[in-house]
Amino acid sequence: MIGTKQRLPGFRRRTAMALGCAGLAAAMLATSFMASAQDQSAATAKDVIFARKTLMSSISDNMDQIETMIATGKIDLADAHEHADTISVMLMAFPHLFPPGSNQWKPNADLDPGSDTFASPDVWSKFSDFYQRAAAASKTAYDMSRADKVEELKNHAKALRAACNACHDLNLKQ
């Protein structure tokens, strides 16, 4: 039979853990109320343009990793799957970083590559096409992330590169 003294340390530890978790949950709940009360208008069009440029750069970095594996013949399917899955998720989010207020293309302007847009006004005037292209590219990346064979992965990578290039050709001003 276990005595009270033997059960007490386990009880105290469980009680301390429960109280700690309750405190953490209360703190998270309190900060969520503060975040919802914050002024959403503080984010500017330049902020969202910078965010989408950052996301596109991350998509490109992941694609470069896959294409380097293919070019060198050193394909690690698990690693390629992770990169492709990341690309798929990012492409699902990408079109949502094009709110109407970020349509700020100005021809013949001295543009800041970090905060000015190079997106064609066609992105907004033909947004459903842009959205569908991003969704299709996301699906191709997802399929690549599930490829069982190296050849299948290569085919999806080639299709994804073609989809990216086609979208850039239509929607990127230089």
Disulfide bonds with the S-S distance in Angstrom:
none
